[in-house]
Amino acid sequence: MATIINIETSGSTCSAALTAEGMILAHREEFEGRNHATLLSGFIKDCLDHAREHEMKIDAVAVSLGPGSYTGLRIGLSEAKGLAYSLDAKLIGVDTLQLLATRVMFSVNDIDPETIFVPMIDARRMEVYTAAYDFALSELMKPQALILEGDAYEEILATGRPVLFFGSGAEKAVEFFGKAPQAQYVPGVDAVAVDMIALAERAWATGDFLDLAYSTPLYIKDFQATKPKNKVISKC
């Protein structure tokens, strides 16, 4: 497996982690505000110092690509590109919605295998960045900017399958899930670098790397978001 520096700046939390062989070797995070431009370089330096002290070569730099804060995503990707270039390392992009989903998969006990995972990242007012995944991270609802209205997620709930919803935008969606007995809100789920291990190592194993020159964040959000209709694949 690879030695990877992971960078996450998509939301209010700024974090970086050094990982190898599925283990967290060093990490730093700040949860108190959007100080990414000030903090991130120091967090990365701590990870690099640990690697040098243990004579470890950095094979890849993984960065959370979004959706999320436009400013945070630009800061994170810019740092990741510069670091990967200077270290002659591969650049890996991690989808932030998938990152949130995998965190819940690995942290919540006794999850039904039919569960649908619905990450939500706060956008503004009653809007969220969201998607829906099964345990294999297959998309049951494509990533999108969604305005929370009375029938939000109706097709997800109509499957009757267990639903876990979580992320910075999930609390304001409780009213849309509250009447569905199979839906559960998982509080306190934020995107952090230490949770990028599984997705970053999968990308390394499959050779799924970004172009250092032309890669861009996954902004997703349109200025005028609409609530699309989505078909959900239901298992028999």
C-alpha beads as a LAMMPS data file, in Angstrom:
LAMMPS data file: protein, C-alpha beads

236 atoms
235 bonds

1 atom types
1 bond types

-500.0 500.0 xlo xhi
-500.0 500.0 ylo yhi
-500.0 500.0 zlo zhi

Masses

1 110.0

Atoms # bond

1 1 1 0.000 0.000 0.000
2 1 1 0.989 3.613 -0.488
3 1 1 2.108 6.310 1.935
4 1 1 -0.345 9.154 1.413
5 1 1 -0.802 12.688 2.689
6 1 1 -4.545 13.391 2.889
7 1 1 -5.970 16.929 2.796
8 1 1 -9.544 17.919 3.664
9 1 1 -10.739 21.547 3.437
10 1 1 -14.234 21.258 1.945
11 1 1 -16.071 22.678 4.962
12 1 1 -15.418 24.480 8.231
13 1 1 -12.892 21.860 9.364
14 1 1 -9.295 22.027 8.158
15 1 1 -7.358 18.776 8.410
16 1 1 -4.418 16.779 7.102
17 1 1 -3.276 13.229 7.799
18 1 1 -0.370 10.971 6.931
19 1 1 -1.487 7.377 6.328
20 1 1 0.072 4.109 5.223
21 1 1 -1.140 0.509 5.105
22 1 1 -4.525 1.512 6.452
23 1 1 -3.039 3.232 9.501
24 1 1 -3.024 6.870 10.607
25 1 1 0.583 7.869 11.294
26 1 1 0.112 11.589 11.957
27 1 1 -2.782 14.005 11.735
28 1 1 -3.832 17.536 12.559
29 1 1 -7.280 19.120 12.458
30 1 1 -8.978 22.350 13.452
31 1 1 -12.760 22.430 13.934
32 1 1 -13.236 26.015 15.053
33 1 1 -13.601 27.938 11.806
34 1 1 -12.557 28.559 8.233
35 1 1 -8.842 29.301 8.758
36 1 1 -7.643 26.942 6.059
37 1 1 -5.272 29.378 4.358
38 1 1 -3.507 30.013 7.671
39 1 1 -3.467 26.487 9.067
40 1 1 -3.128 24.013 6.225
41 1 1 0.561 24.516 5.396
42 1 1 1.523 23.907 9.017
43 1 1 -0.625 20.765 9.198
44 1 1 1.029 19.407 6.049
45 1 1 4.492 20.248 7.406
46 1 1 3.772 18.160 10.511
47 1 1 2.869 15.208 8.301
48 1 1 5.996 15.672 6.180
49 1 1 8.189 15.939 9.277
50 1 1 6.827 12.616 10.546
51 1 1 7.495 10.975 7.193
52 1 1 11.062 12.294 7.058
53 1 1 11.809 11.254 10.628
54 1 1 10.794 7.711 9.714
55 1 1 12.464 7.798 6.280
56 1 1 9.173 7.323 4.464
57 1 1 8.645 8.305 0.836
58 1 1 5.349 10.033 0.030
59 1 1 3.717 8.136 -2.813
60 1 1 0.570 10.234 -3.247
61 1 1 -1.311 13.289 -2.089
62 1 1 -5.062 12.862 -1.709
63 1 1 -7.395 15.840 -1.545
64 1 1 -11.106 16.134 -0.918
65 1 1 -12.519 17.625 -4.133
66 1 1 -15.978 18.640 -2.938
67 1 1 -18.683 19.606 -3.144
68 1 1 -18.318 22.164 -0.396
69 1 1 -16.945 25.634 0.232
70 1 1 -15.621 27.182 -2.959
71 1 1 -12.757 28.888 -1.105
72 1 1 -11.863 25.849 0.972
73 1 1 -11.810 23.560 -2.052
74 1 1 -9.544 25.912 -3.991
75 1 1 -7.133 26.174 -1.068
76 1 1 -6.989 22.415 -0.587
77 1 1 -6.501 21.535 -4.242
78 1 1 -3.886 24.239 -4.742
79 1 1 -1.862 22.960 -1.769
80 1 1 -2.261 19.353 -2.937
81 1 1 -1.091 20.125 -6.474
82 1 1 1.981 21.996 -5.277
83 1 1 2.856 19.276 -2.796
84 1 1 2.402 16.437 -5.289
85 1 1 4.549 18.263 -7.844
86 1 1 7.354 18.987 -5.378
87 1 1 7.386 15.404 -4.082
88 1 1 6.986 13.789 -7.518
89 1 1 3.921 12.056 -6.063
90 1 1 0.595 11.062 -7.576
91 1 1 -2.462 13.282 -7.021
92 1 1 -5.680 11.618 -5.865
93 1 1 -9.118 13.220 -5.741
94 1 1 -11.696 12.102 -3.166
95 1 1 -15.407 12.866 -3.542
96 1 1 -16.524 14.559 -0.314
97 1 1 -20.017 13.035 -0.352
98 1 1 -18.504 9.554 -0.650
99 1 1 -16.053 10.467 2.100
100 1 1 -18.933 11.251 4.471
101 1 1 -20.714 8.040 3.500
102 1 1 -17.673 5.843 4.152
103 1 1 -17.132 7.511 7.521
104 1 1 -20.633 6.467 8.568
105 1 1 -20.186 2.972 7.143
106 1 1 -17.117 2.445 9.334
107 1 1 -18.388 4.185 12.488
108 1 1 -22.034 3.116 12.950
109 1 1 -22.632 -0.338 14.389
110 1 1 -25.051 -2.987 13.137
111 1 1 -25.954 -1.338 9.822
112 1 1 -28.504 -3.231 7.751
113 1 1 -26.889 -4.282 4.428
114 1 1 -29.843 -2.736 2.577
115 1 1 -29.200 0.706 4.099
116 1 1 -29.173 3.782 1.881
117 1 1 -26.571 6.388 2.875
118 1 1 -27.567 10.026 2.305
119 1 1 -24.782 12.560 2.946
120 1 1 -25.794 16.225 3.056
121 1 1 -23.433 19.191 2.957
122 1 1 -24.919 22.544 3.906
123 1 1 -25.093 24.968 0.972
124 1 1 -27.348 27.880 1.968
125 1 1 -30.801 28.384 3.396
126 1 1 -32.731 25.184 2.617
127 1 1 -30.267 23.867 0.065
128 1 1 -27.803 21.005 0.405
129 1 1 -25.253 19.160 -1.678
130 1 1 -26.343 15.569 -1.518
131 1 1 -26.408 12.103 -3.054
132 1 1 -27.489 8.607 -2.057
133 1 1 -25.362 5.456 -2.022
134 1 1 -25.641 1.796 -1.150
135 1 1 -22.949 -0.136 0.733
136 1 1 -20.899 -0.519 -2.463
137 1 1 -21.001 3.269 -3.024
138 1 1 -23.164 2.756 -6.098
139 1 1 -25.173 5.914 -6.769
140 1 1 -28.871 5.605 -6.004
141 1 1 -29.206 9.361 -6.415
142 1 1 -26.571 11.300 -8.303
143 1 1 -24.610 14.087 -6.564
144 1 1 -26.476 17.362 -6.864
145 1 1 -27.530 20.614 -5.239
146 1 1 -30.989 19.985 -3.817
147 1 1 -33.516 22.417 -2.363
148 1 1 -35.271 20.837 0.596
149 1 1 -38.995 20.940 -0.095
150 1 1 -41.955 18.953 1.152
151 1 1 -41.338 15.950 -1.080
152 1 1 -37.555 15.959 -0.840
153 1 1 -36.145 12.426 -0.979
154 1 1 -39.608 10.949 -1.513
155 1 1 -38.291 8.310 -3.910
156 1 1 -35.534 7.318 -1.496
157 1 1 -38.047 6.891 1.323
158 1 1 -40.519 5.080 -0.926
159 1 1 -38.110 2.146 -1.241
160 1 1 -38.842 1.222 2.374
161 1 1 -35.145 0.510 2.896
162 1 1 -33.315 1.828 5.977
163 1 1 -31.932 5.334 5.402
164 1 1 -29.108 7.050 7.276
165 1 1 -28.779 10.803 6.684
166 1 1 -25.861 12.835 7.986
167 1 1 -23.461 15.703 7.338
168 1 1 -23.444 19.452 7.917
169 1 1 -26.730 19.925 6.048
170 1 1 -28.611 17.007 7.579
171 1 1 -30.021 18.653 10.698
172 1 1 -32.257 20.969 8.680
173 1 1 -33.563 17.937 6.765
174 1 1 -34.922 16.193 9.854
175 1 1 -38.451 17.396 9.141
176 1 1 -38.384 15.632 5.765
177 1 1 -37.217 12.340 7.240
178 1 1 -38.832 12.508 10.659
179 1 1 -42.077 10.795 9.687
180 1 1 -40.326 7.889 7.986
181 1 1 -39.757 5.101 10.545
182 1 1 -36.867 3.607 8.567
183 1 1 -34.873 6.879 8.482
184 1 1 -32.279 7.808 11.074
185 1 1 -30.261 11.001 11.543
186 1 1 -26.589 10.458 12.439
187 1 1 -25.282 13.642 14.123
188 1 1 -21.714 14.896 14.281
189 1 1 -20.519 13.629 10.910
190 1 1 -17.932 15.982 9.390
191 1 1 -15.437 15.436 6.594
192 1 1 -11.920 14.993 8.007
193 1 1 -8.662 13.794 6.484
194 1 1 -8.282 10.719 8.708
195 1 1 -11.411 9.230 7.112
196 1 1 -10.009 9.465 3.570
197 1 1 -7.928 6.281 3.904
198 1 1 -10.285 3.809 2.234
199 1 1 -11.106 5.994 -0.774
200 1 1 -7.538 7.209 -1.251
201 1 1 -6.115 3.679 -1.108
202 1 1 -8.781 2.443 -3.518
203 1 1 -7.764 5.160 -5.971
204 1 1 -4.095 4.211 -5.553
205 1 1 -4.818 0.542 -6.153
206 1 1 -6.815 1.239 -9.316
207 1 1 -4.484 3.924 -10.651
208 1 1 -7.192 6.579 -10.488
209 1 1 -5.067 9.738 -10.431
210 1 1 -5.742 13.391 -11.226
211 1 1 -3.975 15.547 -13.768
212 1 1 -1.711 17.972 -11.902
213 1 1 -2.348 20.769 -14.367
214 1 1 -6.012 20.493 -15.250
215 1 1 -7.870 18.976 -12.288
216 1 1 -10.558 21.151 -10.682
217 1 1 -12.829 20.898 -7.624
218 1 1 -16.269 19.286 -7.821
219 1 1 -18.316 22.401 -7.183
220 1 1 -21.644 20.868 -8.372
221 1 1 -23.820 23.754 -7.255
222 1 1 -25.635 25.889 -9.798
223 1 1 -26.678 29.366 -8.791
224 1 1 -30.342 28.442 -9.363
225 1 1 -30.711 24.916 -8.083
226 1 1 -33.836 22.931 -8.822
227 1 1 -35.183 19.772 -7.266
228 1 1 -34.729 17.015 -9.832
229 1 1 -36.597 13.755 -9.986
230 1 1 -34.380 10.730 -9.530
231 1 1 -34.956 7.078 -10.016
232 1 1 -33.801 4.872 -7.195
233 1 1 -32.596 1.355 -7.781
234 1 1 -34.317 -0.916 -5.287
235 1 1 -32.969 -4.362 -4.535
236 1 1 -35.304 -7.299 -4.342

Bonds

1 1 1 2
2 1 2 3
3 1 3 4
4 1 4 5
5 1 5 6
6 1 6 7
7 1 7 8
8 1 8 9
9 1 9 10
10 1 10 11
11 1 11 12
12 1 12 13
13 1 13 14
14 1 14 15
15 1 15 16
16 1 16 17
17 1 17 18
18 1 18 19
19 1 19 20
20 1 20 21
21 1 21 22
22 1 22 23
23 1 23 24
24 1 24 25
25 1 25 26
26 1 26 27
27 1 27 28
28 1 28 29
29 1 29 30
30 1 30 31
31 1 31 32
32 1 32 33
33 1 33 34
34 1 34 35
35 1 35 36
36 1 36 37
37 1 37 38
38 1 38 39
39 1 39 40
40 1 40 41
41 1 41 42
42 1 42 43
43 1 43 44
44 1 44 45
45 1 45 46
46 1 46 47
47 1 47 48
48 1 48 49
49 1 49 50
50 1 50 51
51 1 51 52
52 1 52 53
53 1 53 54
54 1 54 55
55 1 55 56
56 1 56 57
57 1 57 58
58 1 58 59
59 1 59 60
60 1 60 61
61 1 61 62
62 1 62 63
63 1 63 64
64 1 64 65
65 1 65 66
66 1 66 67
67 1 67 68
68 1 68 69
69 1 69 70
70 1 70 71
71 1 71 72
72 1 72 73
73 1 73 74
74 1 74 75
75 1 75 76
76 1 76 77
77 1 77 78
78 1 78 79
79 1 79 80
80 1 80 81
81 1 81 82
82 1 82 83
83 1 83 84
84 1 84 85
85 1 85 86
86 1 86 87
87 1 87 88
88 1 88 89
89 1 89 90
90 1 90 91
91 1 91 92
92 1 92 93
93 1 93 94
94 1 94 95
95 1 95 96
96 1 96 97
97 1 97 98
98 1 98 99
99 1 99 100
100 1 100 101
101 1 101 102
102 1 102 103
103 1 103 104
104 1 104 105
105 1 105 106
106 1 106 107
107 1 107 108
108 1 108 109
109 1 109 110
110 1 110 111
111 1 111 112
112 1 112 113
113 1 113 114
114 1 114 115
115 1 115 116
116 1 116 117
117 1 117 118
118 1 118 119
119 1 119 120
120 1 120 121
121 1 121 122
122 1 122 123
123 1 123 124
124 1 124 125
125 1 125 126
126 1 126 127
127 1 127 128
128 1 128 129
129 1 129 130
130 1 130 131
131 1 131 132
132 1 132 133
133 1 133 134
134 1 134 135
135 1 135 136
136 1 136 137
137 1 137 138
138 1 138 139
139 1 139 140
140 1 140 141
141 1 141 142
142 1 142 143
143 1 143 144
144 1 144 145
145 1 145 146
146 1 146 147
147 1 147 148
148 1 148 149
149 1 149 150
150 1 150 151
151 1 151 152
152 1 152 153
153 1 153 154
154 1 154 155
155 1 155 156
156 1 156 157
157 1 157 158
158 1 158 159
159 1 159 160
160 1 160 161
161 1 161 162
162 1 162 163
163 1 163 164
164 1 164 165
165 1 165 166
166 1 166 167
167 1 167 168
168 1 168 169
169 1 169 170
170 1 170 171
171 1 171 172
172 1 172 173
173 1 173 174
174 1 174 175
175 1 175 176
176 1 176 177
177 1 177 178
178 1 178 179
179 1 179 180
180 1 180 181
181 1 181 182
182 1 182 183
183 1 183 184
184 1 184 185
185 1 185 186
186 1 186 187
187 1 187 188
188 1 188 189
189 1 189 190
190 1 190 191
191 1 191 192
192 1 192 193
193 1 193 194
194 1 194 195
195 1 195 196
196 1 196 197
197 1 197 198
198 1 198 199
199 1 199 200
200 1 200 201
201 1 201 202
202 1 202 203
203 1 203 204
204 1 204 205
205 1 205 206
206 1 206 207
207 1 207 208
208 1 208 209
209 1 209 210
210 1 210 211
211 1 211 212
212 1 212 213
213 1 213 214
214 1 214 215
215 1 215 216
216 1 216 217
217 1 217 218
218 1 218 219
219 1 219 220
220 1 220 221
221 1 221 222
222 1 222 223
223 1 223 224
224 1 224 225
225 1 225 226
226 1 226 227
227 1 227 228
228 1 228 229
229 1 229 230
230 1 230 231
231 1 231 232
232 1 232 233
233 1 233 234
234 1 234 235
235 1 235 236
